[in-house]
Amino acid sequence: MTRVGFDHDLKHLQDELLELGSMVEKAVIRAVDSLKRRDLTLARTVVDEDKLINAKRFAIEETCLKLLATQQPMAQDLRIIVAVLHTTVDLERMGDHAEGIARVSIRIGDDPLIKPLIDIPRMMELAVSMLRRALDSFIHRDTAAATRVCNDDDEIDNLNDQIYRELLTYMLQDPRKITQATYLTWVAHNLERIADRSTNIAEQAVFVVTGKREEIGSSKY
């Protein structure tokens, strides 16, 4: 294969990665929206469509393995393919987190929410923003933007802690609210994990450019 052909394949691989990221972003937004709107049909759609995210991940991995086997890439080309392999895993797991949120929505069913959802949608917006910016930093090889994504994880962690403390208060005040409050803590935890995995993607962006693997800011796996 010529260099031009290989560059085309690498671009196509990264385009497929962006498509997977878009699928995951849509799932996360829909999952939280299903909870906020009490839309069980939408929640079931998120659960059902998780298999499409899984299939996309496996297709990208097959392409990566084919390029590794047939092109024997070196230097940054190799790092790009390895980073894509790692990133697809994180994206697929984010899809699982979105599915988990949708399943919580289904479990709560038609029961009224014990409190208005304010911080959870805020967490979702921040997590989705981190995901978008992490993928953008990966595609554009922007290490400064990647570092900012990792540093933003603190805000998500703080919101998660705030939600947990508030829901714990609900549990202590009224034992009848324990079950739903527990479900909502699961939602917040899933969003916190999505943000963590976004920092992983940002760290892959830095790896592609520098060749160094390092934990940036307060990111954690």
Secondary structure, DSSP 8 states (H G I E B T S, - for coil): --HHHHHHHHHHHHHHHHHHHHHHHHHHHHHHHHHHHT-HHHHHHHHHHHHHHHHHHHHHHHHHHHHHHHH---HHHHHHHHHHHHHHHHHHHHHHHHHHHHHHHHHHTTS--SS--SHHHHHHHHHHHHHHHHHHHHHHT-HHHHHHHHHTHHHHHHHHHHHHHHHHHHHHH-GGGHHHHHHHHHHHHHHHHHHHHHHHHHHHHHHHHHS-----TT---
